[in-house]
Amino acid sequence: MALKVKLVRSMSGHTEKHRATLRGMGLTRVGRERVLQDTPAIRGMINKVSYLVQWSETNDAFKPFGRRSLAKAQRAAAKGAKA
């Protein structure tokens, strides 16, 4: 089970802690959607910024995002191509 989270209100004018929470979930622009793992930590993050996001439960698979996970996937693909 996963959670689909969408940023529906702007981060500007809100506390730095709430903006950091949104960035931690990968929500940097209004309209951006992410599929996140359903864990107590993510539920707490959603609860903290619930007035800025919409969320729903989904059966979509969680896909890692960000520079680190992208670089890791690229290294794995290059390693598989060599073998």
N, C-alpha and C positions, 0 to 999 in steps of 0.2 A: 504494500500500500504506500502511496506517496501523496504529497500535497502539492497542488498547483496554486502558486501565490502570484498575485498581480499587483503592482504598485499603481494606485488610482489617484493619489494626491501627491503634490510636490513635496520634496524634502525641505525646501527653503522655508525659513522661519520657525523651524522646529529644533529641539535640543540636539546637541552634538551626539549624545548617547543614542538617540533614536535614529539619527542619520547613520551612525556607525552600525547599528543593528540592521538597517536596511542594506547597507553595503555588504555586510556579512552574509546576507541572504542572496546577494547578487542582484539586487534591485537598485539600479543606478538612475534609471530614467522612467518617467511616467509612461505607463503602458507596457513596460517590460514584464514578462512572465517567466517564472522559473518553476521547475518541478523539483521539489526537495524531498528528502527522506522524511518519513513520519517518525520523529523522535521527540522525546520530552523537551529537549533543548530547542528544537525548531518550533514546537508548539508554544514555548515560553516567549520566543522571539516574536512570533506572530501576535501573541497576546499583548506584548509590550507596545507594538505599533499597529494595533488592530484598526485604529481610526485612519490609517494611511493605505491599507491594503485590503484586497478581497482574496479569499482563499476557498478552496474546495478540495475534497478528497478525490483522488483519481487512481486509475489502474495503470497509468503511464509509468514507464520505467524512469528511475532517477538517472540523470546524466550529469556527471561532474562538469563543472564549468570553471573558468578562470585560466590564468596563464600557466600555473603549475600543472594542472591536469592536462592542458593542451600540450605542453612540452613533454610530459610523461607519455602521452599517447603517441606523439611523434617519435620519441626515442624507441618506444616499443615497436612501432611500425618499421623504423629503419633497421632495428635489430632483426626483425622477422624477415626483411628483404635480403639481408646478408646471408642468412642461414639457408 
